[in-house]
Amino acid sequence: MTVLALCDHPALLDKSETHSLFSSDAIARARHIVNNIPGGTGAYSHSQGIRACREEIAAGIEARDGYSANANDLYLLDGATPGVHMIMQLLLGSEKDGILCPIPQYPLYSASIAVHGGTMVPYYLDEANGWALEVTELRRQLKLARAEGIKVRALVVINPGNPTGQVLSEENQKDIIRFCKDEHLLLLADEVYQENVFAENKKFFSFKKVSRSMGYGEKDLSLVSFHSISKGYCGECGKRGGYMEVTGLDNDAKEQLYKIASVNLCSNISGQILMSLVMNPPKSGEESYKSFQQERDSILASLGRRAKRFAEALNKLEGVSCNEAEGALHLFPRLHLPERALKAASAIDMPADTFYVRKLLDATGIVMVPGSGFGQAPGTWHIRSTVLPPEKKLPDIISRLSTFHQRFMDEFRK
């Protein structure tokens, strides 16, 4: 944020007192950015984003993956969401065009598919196996869709998962990549939670890194990867910064995508700057490196503790089962509700999980989202919770939730 402040008020860069208030690397980074945006942060940029910011992000991708990245493949966005809409607009021409999408899923995808007139082809994650993504399920759903005359154009994968919190293994990712290559599907990789990995035996690998490690280049796999400043350790949701990296599309498709981007002129400049800073943060030897590392590590460690503690608390509740949160910022526990609760919800024409969270909100002020908003296997009920409440408040939240849940179960068990 110090770099952004200097970019917004570049006159500070020439004041002597600035050096006593800002680190030398923050000043240098801001000066580099300002020199590459002569119109300042209030002006339009190139439709794909400021070249200097795209180059910083490309360098960050190269450092993360160990493979080259091209600034020309990057589109800077107001968060990842506009990129999803752009790709759906590019892919979907009628209800006969389909997108394979996970269930449960972040509702952006089902909504975007509907807005652009396509068909969502659901594939179900395996809750009993830690929300695993099974390629056999992908093949089954693809076959069913094609039998109905649906031309499936892409596969959406959210890793780490939202709302489910699983982190895919590298071998699983390889299987998914082979599936997309064999079936000629565009792979849409939602990787906005890549910094949020809590399980000690899991590690984030980008789909681009894995595909390149398999020897696949742009001629072998079409891939669009999304990232954002809204998650991770940054969490600057309101600043609206993100990017998509587009590789493996033919020239005609690239031209159409650029036209779609041009209609929107450009994303906001502050978000572009912040995205470049997230992907290319302070380095060892720079003045702000130590404080950055300490703050980032503290935030991520705290989120990991909260995820573990909340999952443990949920699993102690009667009739609740919750998979470990391996990553992301959410838990998606299953509710095994009494028959009387199901009948009470049905009597007022309300999904049972909505019935539960409404009562929870009224009784405690705690907000959770019904699983029916994300999709779930028929006959099951879930709730989604974040792990974002401050650690010091978590014991009280767990206590209120536990008290409510026991009273709810006692009321409807009678």
Secondary structure, DSSP 4 states (H G I P E B T S, - for coil): -HHHHHHHSGGGGG-TTHHHHS-HHHHHHHHHHHHT-TT-TTS---TT--HHHHHHHHHHHHHHHSS---GGGEEEESSSHHHHHHHHHHH-SSTTEEEEEEES--THHHHHHHHTT-EEEEEE-BGGGTSB--HHHHHHHHHHHHHTT-EEEEEEEESS-TTT-----HHHHHHHHHHHHHHT-EEEEE-TTTT-B--TT-----HHHHHHHTT--TTT--EEEEEESSSTTT--GGG--EEEEEES--HHHHHHHHHHHHHT----HHHHHHHHHHHS---TTSTTHHHHHHHHHHHHHHHHHHHHHHHHHHHTSTTEE-----BTTEE-PEE---HHHHHHHHHTT--HHHHHHHHHHHHH----EEGGGT---TT-EEEEEES-S-GGGHHHHHHHHHHHHHHHHHHHH-
